[in-house]
Amino acid sequence: MNEIYRGIVRGRSVELEDGALLPEGTRVTVIPEEATDETYSLGAWLQGTRQIRSQLPLTSDSVGILEEIRQERADR
């Protein structure tokens, strides 16, 4: 029976979790897991903030902007 290892993609490599080691040259099959809500939320949040930032003048007050973003997220 094959053991299951979990890991994270870093560039073109997979970094195995929990210190798991496989011999060099071991053939593997990678089955991507669906993104968790946490992963999706962070990605969506970053995309949203980049869109907002691109629409703002360069002289905008960053504290005010952050407060608006926080309030908008709290209203969801």
N, C-alpha and C positions, 0 to 999 in steps of 0.2 A: 504493500500500500504506500502511495506517495504522500509525503508530508506536505502541508500547506504552509507557505511562508508569506508574510505580508511585507510590503515595502512602499517606498515613495519614489517616483521618477524624478531624477535630477539630471537634466540635460538628456543625454542618450543612454543613461545608465539607470538601474533600479537599485536604490539603497535599501537593503533589507533591514527590517526593524528587529528589536530585541537582540542585537548582536549576532544574528544568524549568519553563518558562514557556509558557503557552498564551494566545492573545489573549482578552481579556475577551469573554464571550458565546459562547465555543466550546462546542458541544454535545458531551457526552461520554457514554459508557456505562461504568458502574462494575460490575465483577464482583468481589465480595468473595472473598478467598482464605480457605482454611481456616486456622484458628488453628494456630500452631506449637505444639509441645510446650512450649516456653519460655513462651509466652503463656498457655497453658492451665494450666501448672504454677503460675505466679504467681497467676493468678486463683483457682485451687483453693486454694492456700496461704492467700491473703488471706481467702477465705470461711471456711476452717477455723479460722484464728486469731480471726476475729470471733465465730464460734460459741463457741469456747472462752472468749474474753474475756467474752461475755455471761453465762456460767455462773459466773464467778468473783466472790467477794466483792470489794468495792471496796478492801479492805485487804490484798489478796494481794501477795506479794513478787514483783515483776516479774522479777528475776534468776532466781529459781527456776522461774518459768513459762516463760521463754525457754529455759532448760536442758531442761525437759521437752519442749517443742515440738521443739527440735533433736534430742533423743534419739529422739523418736517418728518424726521424718522420717528419721533415720539407720537406724532399724529396718525401714523399708519396703523 
